[in-house]
Amino acid sequence: MSEQTIQNGLFSIPVTFEKFTCRSLGATTIKDLVSRKEISGLTLKECEKIRARKPDAIIQNANREIVIFIEMKDPSKFTSSQLVEKAIWQELDVARRVKAKIYVVSDGDTFIWINPLTGELIADEKGNPITRQINPKCLTKEQCRNLAELIDDICFCIDGSNNQLLPKEFLDPTPLAQKTARILKNMSLSSAKNSLYTFVEFFTFKFLSDIGVLKGIYSFESIYQIHACQSRKTLSSSISPPCGKSFWSCFL
């Protein structure tokens, strides 16, 4: 069975699962998609360095950013560890250049999940390599939800120094609630109601920034840097920081 036949069987049409969309691209290049504004997070200038490579399939988030770069291989190229390693390295640099969070190489049956930043296998909490199949066309709604959760968990955990899922901790929210109450109590606004409104606005602002809706000069971090440069005299006329700390810093 050829690479294209396997690819079509898995991803022949765009498949949406949860907030992700899986697309089989065929002869379409990254540059083509960027020029048609079907991919965000990349510029045409950046595409010049990618040498117009053609990804076999990609998974994008709601912002049209590439989350997973998928490279399909003929099963004959997966018959030895040497061939698998060669297949992995073939498009690893491209996965990095398109800013993919995850790089997957597959022959249709075996799926190898790789951290593009390190080139190492992505492991679960116990240290075992993740081999989850990506076949959203064949999954139930619950299975699609589980796959989306796995992708989210991996994107949250891995970076340039970590290739492994981190244990999920279920934290007691009481200390956070108490800290929030102290912040509101020390905010010198006109009333407790206005203080609560202000807190909700800050919280929503931080949330939208963290999930990538607000970016660049509109992000929380950018606004915080502007705030940090203001004089103490200006700050004291609007918000009185609790315990000598900036209200904004409590969200960092």
Secondary structure as GFF3:
##gff-version 3
##sequence-region A 1 252
A	DSSP	alpha_helix	3	11	.	.	.	ID=ss1
A	DSSP	beta_strand	15	17	.	.	.	ID=ss2
A	DSSP	beta_strand	20	24	.	.	.	ID=ss3
A	DSSP	alpha_helix	30	35	.	.	.	ID=ss4
A	DSSP	alpha_helix	44	48	.	.	.	ID=ss5
A	DSSP	beta_strand	57	60	.	.	.	ID=ss6
A	DSSP	beta_strand	66	72	.	.	.	ID=ss7
A	DSSP	three_ten_helix	75	78	.	.	.	ID=ss8
A	DSSP	alpha_helix	81	90	.	.	.	ID=ss9
A	DSSP	alpha_helix	92	97	.	.	.	ID=ss10
A	DSSP	beta_strand	102	106	.	.	.	ID=ss11
A	DSSP	beta_strand	111	115	.	.	.	ID=ss12
A	DSSP	beta_strand	120	121	.	.	.	ID=ss13
A	DSSP	three_ten_helix	136	138	.	.	.	ID=ss14
A	DSSP	alpha_helix	141	157	.	.	.	ID=ss15
A	DSSP	alpha_helix	174	186	.	.	.	ID=ss16
A	DSSP	alpha_helix	192	210	.	.	.	ID=ss17
A	DSSP	three_ten_helix	216	218	.	.	.	ID=ss18
A	DSSP	alpha_helix	220	229	.	.	.	ID=ss19
A	DSSP	alpha_helix	232	236	.	.	.	ID=ss20
A	DSSP	three_ten_helix	242	244	.	.	.	ID=ss21
A	DSSP	three_ten_helix	248	251	.	.	.	ID=ss22
###
